[in-house]
Amino acid sequence: MGDRAIRIANCSGFYGDQLDAARLMVNGGPIDALTGDWLAELTMLILARTRAKRPGGGYARTFITQMEQVMGDCLDRGIKVVSNAGGLDPDHCAEAVAEVADKLGLSPSIAYVDGDNLLPRLDEWAADGIRSRDIIDAETGRPVADSVRLDRFISANAYLGCWGIVDALDRGADIVITGRTTDAAIVCAPAAWYHQWRPDQWDELAGAVVAGHIIECGTQATGGNYSFFTELPAMDHAGFPIAEIAADGSSVITKHPGTGGAVTVGTVTAQLLYEIGGPGYLGPDVTARFDTVTLNQEGPDRVRVSAVKGEPPPETLKVSMNRWGGYRSDLHVALVGLDITAKAELLEQILWRACPHKPEDFDSVTVTLDRTDKADPATNTEAVAAWRVTVKDGDERKVRSVGSALNTMALASIPGFFGLPGTAIAQPFGVHTSGLVPAELVPQRVTILGSGGAVARTVVDPLDRSWGPSAEIEPFWPELPPPPAGPTRWAPLGLVLGARSGDKGGNANLGVFARSPEAYVWMEQTMTTDRLRHLLPEAAELQIERHPLPNLLAVNFVIHGILQEGVAASTRQDGQAKSLGEWLRARHLEIPESLLS
């Protein structure tokens, strides 16, 4: 172990990703470990609903299907499997995998890691004035219990790190299933186990966390969701990524030969910017400094990631918390042709005249008019604008009444009335809270399934966070050219800039990257927070963080509150902010012609 780089392949970026990816990764070439990420913040809410209907069923069942496809090959070739598909029920997920193994006549060593689920402890903490105040709202800095009763949450899961998984691998596990770990931990763990790293090897761990962050979302590292996708080959079957992680924490990101897409500095940069905040990427095992990362194109489909520095982790763990927010009705109506504003005004008047409740009676009412219509439309679709109303309240009957009012509009309102996809009446919705809890309160537990159902259990203590910080780390600042001069042209930003955006609770991050040092210098000077507010009026009144990353020729913005109370509660058309970056790239500015050429 540890004499060469460990080859870690990803086979899932979310619950519902490509079902045959595990088989393709196992059969596509040599690998040492197979990992997959199933747990987005929204997924935890979905699994909570599943678990309420089917106790013990709060895990990703597609993982079981994948294990049935590849378990025999993995055992034959010594490929370790690590997945967070256990969700809210890692024990039941492990038992389901054991049933598949028995069906196939195989005898793998299966382990699961839990301890992340804080829900059973919330009642205890709610009755304890001190403990209940230990969960801090990551946005406000105040105890969550000050604003929400803890017994209202239906899920509360701390993000665990890699050491429980390492312990399971040390004890001979072939398959390790976890609950809520960080996405990068499932990649960092096999590397830490293979290279036998100590918990205080910050740089090595940071390098593995960065590699894990790059491959955790599957094909997003090989061209998926990439701004310049038209330049990449065979994007109809982009290959899943592989991280070859060396003993010093450096890595090479690659993919199997013959698969589509590409691994380039650009595709890797885009994924590095996905769902991050400041340069210090906080995690339970290490704080990885993204402002020290160096990327080099080593060859076709091979990008070297090196020079990553790490610092001790924070004393707290992030907690993903979901509760029911009540009910929502979403009305989507088409406004067609002329007099769009007048049509919207009339619909709103009729709605509230027909509804037995007024806007002020609801917890919230959001009305949006999307002017997607065009002048002199050549098609019926080009003549359509969208009028959207969302009402939310804890009273289901009140929220349902809006649907009855909508029916009265059909023949008695505007010409050309018809409904658009997306209308839903009195649907329950969840509210997400990002919390922080002292790491010392959340030990990891590792269970090895034994023969005859016997269980061996151990407890992995949290890291000793009393270690002092390492020497102050200097960000890597590459040598940059002077700002471009000369004439400019009114043009879309996307001609010279790429972007990647995503959701983080109620916030969104928007990473913008340049394709050359000259373009970065121009972007760094031009893309201020004030300019971003101008380009994205939706963010004009919101708090915006700005973090330059010159080593990646990038700037990362964090827009607070743009998704309101999280994905499930958001009233935005794009509730996960996946398209925020492409919206920005479509905006126009005066751009130096030297960059456009």
Sequence and secondary structure as in RCSB ss.txt:
>XXXX:A:sequence
MGDRAIRIANCSGFYGDQLDAARLMVNGGPIDALTGDWLAELTMLILARTRAKRPGGGYARTFITQMEQVMGDCL
DRGIKVVSNAGGLDPDHCAEAVAEVADKLGLSPSIAYVDGDNLLPRLDEWAADGIRSRDIIDAETGRPVADSVRL
DRFISANAYLGCWGIVDALDRGADIVITGRTTDAAIVCAPAAWYHQWRPDQWDELAGAVVAGHIIECGTQATGGN
YSFFTELPAMDHAGFPIAEIAADGSSVITKHPGTGGAVTVGTVTAQLLYEIGGPGYLGPDVTARFDTVTLNQEGP
DRVRVSAVKGEPPPETLKVSMNRWGGYRSDLHVALVGLDITAKAELLEQILWRACPHKPEDFDSVTVTLDRTDKA
DPATNTEAVAAWRVTVKDGDERKVRSVGSALNTMALASIPGFFGLPGTAIAQPFGVHTSGLVPAELVPQRVTILG
SGGAVARTVVDPLDRSWGPSAEIEPFWPELPPPPAGPTRWAPLGLVLGARSGDKGGNANLGVFARSPEAYVWMEQ
TMTTDRLRHLLPEAAELQIERHPLPNLLAVNFVIHGILQEGVAASTRQDGQAKSLGEWLRARHLEIPESLLS
>XXXX:A:secstr
  SS EEEEE  SSTT  TTHHHHHHHSS  SEEEE    HHHHHHHHHHHHHSTT  S HHHHHHHHHHHHHHH
HHT EEEE TTTT HHHHHHHHHHHHHHHT    EEEEE  B HHHHHHHHTSTTGGGGSEETTT SBGGGTS G
GGEEEEEE B SHHHHHHHHTT SEEEESSB TTHHHHHHHHHHHT  TT HHHHHHHHHHHHHHTTGGGGTTTT
 TTGGGSS GGGB  EEEEE TTS EEEEE TT BS   HHHHHHHHTTT  SSEE  SS EEEGGG EEEEEET
TEEEEE  EEE   SEEEEEEEEEEEEEEEEEEEEESS HHHHHHHHHHHHHHHSSS GGGSSEEEEEEE    S
S SSTGGGEEEEEEEEEES HHHHHHHHHHHHTTTTTS TT EE TT EEEEEEEEEEEEEEEGGG  EEEEEE 
GGG EEEEEE    TTS   S              S EEEEEGGGTEEEEEEEETTEEEEEEEESSHHHHHHHHH
H  HHHHHHH GGGTTS EEEEEEGGGTEEEEEETTTTTT TTT  SSSTT TTHHHHHHHSEEEEEHHHH 
